[in-house]
């Protein structure tokens, strides 16, 4: 039954560390960790803000998991151990989900970044005022016959 008590402890350490990295703004965007919604992945700034906001509830969830594992080890019966471990995992997941929702809300408040202008200065057929090439309506003179 020792293994059952280790489950919330290991989950708590993992989740708590991710929350700490997000809170300290050290969570890399190119990995699978952190709050990952369309709003948070819209820009680096949105990802940073979302994970900073979600960091504190996520760390609290990790602490709940570690405390539940310790409480499970202290239980005198197997039933008590199972209940303590289950309550800890449920609490950890609830705080993790709450942090994710807070982070998503914070990222949604960040305005979307302006798209970068094309490198060549032309955006295709949306140039306006004559446009580009064949789509502009300009006629090209026919080739001279020899």
C-alpha positions as CSV (number, residue, x, y, z in Angstrom):
1,X,0.0,0.0,0.0
2,X,3.0,2.2,0.2
3,X,2.9,2.6,-3.6
4,X,-0.7,4.0,-3.4
5,X,0.5,6.7,-1.1
6,X,3.3,7.6,-3.4
7,X,1.0,8.4,-6.3
8,X,-0.3,11.7,-5.0
9,X,3.2,12.6,-3.7
10,X,4.8,12.1,-7.1
11,X,1.9,13.8,-8.9
12,X,2.1,16.7,-6.4
13,X,5.9,17.2,-6.9
14,X,5.5,17.1,-10.7
15,X,2.5,19.5,-10.8
16,X,4.0,21.8,-8.1
17,X,7.3,22.1,-10.1
18,X,5.4,23.0,-13.2
19,X,3.5,25.6,-11.3
20,X,6.7,27.0,-9.9
21,X,8.3,27.3,-13.3
22,X,5.2,29.0,-14.7
23,X,5.0,31.4,-11.7
24,X,8.7,32.3,-12.1
25,X,8.1,32.7,-15.9
26,X,10.7,30.0,-16.7
27,X,8.3,27.6,-18.3
28,X,9.4,27.0,-21.9
29,X,6.7,27.4,-24.5
30,X,8.0,24.8,-26.9
31,X,7.5,21.9,-24.4
32,X,4.2,20.2,-23.4
33,X,3.9,21.7,-20.0
34,X,1.8,24.7,-18.9
35,X,-1.6,26.1,-19.8
36,X,-2.0,25.2,-23.5
37,X,-5.1,26.7,-25.1
38,X,-5.5,28.6,-28.3
39,X,-5.6,31.8,-26.4
40,X,-2.3,31.0,-24.5
41,X,-0.5,29.8,-27.6
42,X,-1.4,33.0,-29.6
43,X,1.8,34.7,-28.5
44,X,4.8,34.5,-26.2
45,X,3.3,37.2,-24.0
46,X,-0.1,35.4,-23.6
47,X,1.7,32.1,-22.7
48,X,3.9,33.9,-20.1
49,X,1.0,35.7,-18.5
50,X,-1.3,32.7,-18.5
51,X,1.3,30.5,-16.8
52,X,2.2,33.1,-14.3
53,X,-1.4,33.5,-13.3
54,X,-1.9,29.7,-13.2
55,X,1.3,29.1,-11.2
56,X,0.0,29.8,-7.7
57,X,-3.1,27.5,-7.9
58,X,-0.9,24.9,-9.6
59,X,1.7,25.0,-6.8
60,X,-1.2,24.8,-4.2
61,X,-2.4,21.7,-6.1
62,X,1.0,20.1,-5.8
63,X,1.1,20.9,-2.1
64,X,-2.3,19.2,-1.7
65,X,-1.0,16.1,-3.5
66,X,2.2,15.9,-1.3
67,X,0.2,16.5,1.9
68,X,-2.4,13.8,0.9
69,X,0.4,11.3,0.3
70,X,1.9,12.0,3.7
71,X,-1.6,11.7,5.3
72,X,-2.2,8.4,3.5
73,X,1.0,7.0,4.9
74,X,-0.1,8.0,8.4
75,X,-3.4,6.3,8.1
76,X,-3.7,3.1,10.3
77,X,-6.1,1.3,7.9
78,X,-6.0,0.5,4.2
79,X,-9.4,2.2,3.8
80,X,-8.1,5.4,5.3
81,X,-5.0,5.2,3.1
82,X,-7.1,4.8,-0.1
83,X,-9.5,7.6,0.9
84,X,-6.7,10.0,1.7
85,X,-4.9,9.3,-1.5
86,X,-8.1,9.6,-3.6
87,X,-9.1,12.9,-1.9
88,X,-5.6,14.3,-2.5
89,X,-5.6,13.4,-6.2
90,X,-9.1,14.9,-6.6
91,X,-8.0,18.1,-4.9
92,X,-4.8,18.3,-7.0
93,X,-6.8,17.9,-10.2
94,X,-9.4,20.5,-9.1
95,X,-6.7,23.1,-8.3
96,X,-4.9,22.3,-11.5
97,X,-8.1,22.8,-13.5
98,X,-8.9,26.0,-11.7
99,X,-5.4,27.3,-12.4
100,X,-5.8,26.4,-16.1
101,X,-9.1,28.3,-16.3
102,X,-7.6,31.4,-14.6
103,X,-4.6,31.3,-17.0
104,X,-6.8,30.9,-20.0
105,X,-8.9,33.9,-18.9
106,X,-5.7,36.0,-18.4
107,X,-4.4,35.0,-21.8
108,X,-7.7,35.9,-23.5
109,X,-7.4,39.5,-22.2
110,X,-4.0,39.9,-24.0
111,X,-4.6,41.4,-27.5
112,X,-3.5,39.3,-30.4
113,X,-0.2,40.4,-31.9
114,X,-0.2,42.2,-35.3
115,X,0.8,40.0,-38.2
116,X,4.2,40.7,-39.6
117,X,4.3,42.4,-43.0
118,X,5.4,40.2,-45.9
119,X,9.2,40.3,-46.6
120,X,8.8,41.4,-50.2
121,X,6.4,44.2,-49.4
122,X,3.6,42.6,-51.4
123,X,0.8,40.7,-49.7
124,X,-0.4,38.9,-52.9
125,X,-3.6,40.0,-54.5
126,X,-4.6,42.3,-51.7
127,X,-2.1,45.0,-52.7
128,X,-4.8,47.4,-53.9
129,X,-4.3,50.3,-56.3
130,X,-3.4,48.1,-59.3
131,X,-2.3,45.0,-57.5
132,X,0.3,42.5,-58.7
133,X,0.6,40.9,-62.1
134,X,-2.2,38.9,-63.7
135,X,-4.7,39.5,-60.9
136,X,-4.5,43.3,-61.3
137,X,-6.3,43.4,-64.6
138,X,-3.3,44.9,-66.4
139,X,-2.9,43.7,-70.0
140,X,0.5,42.6,-71.1
141,X,1.3,43.3,-74.8
142,X,1.4,40.3,-77.0
143,X,4.8,39.1,-78.1
144,X,6.0,40.4,-81.5
145,X,5.7,37.9,-84.3
146,X,8.8,37.4,-86.4
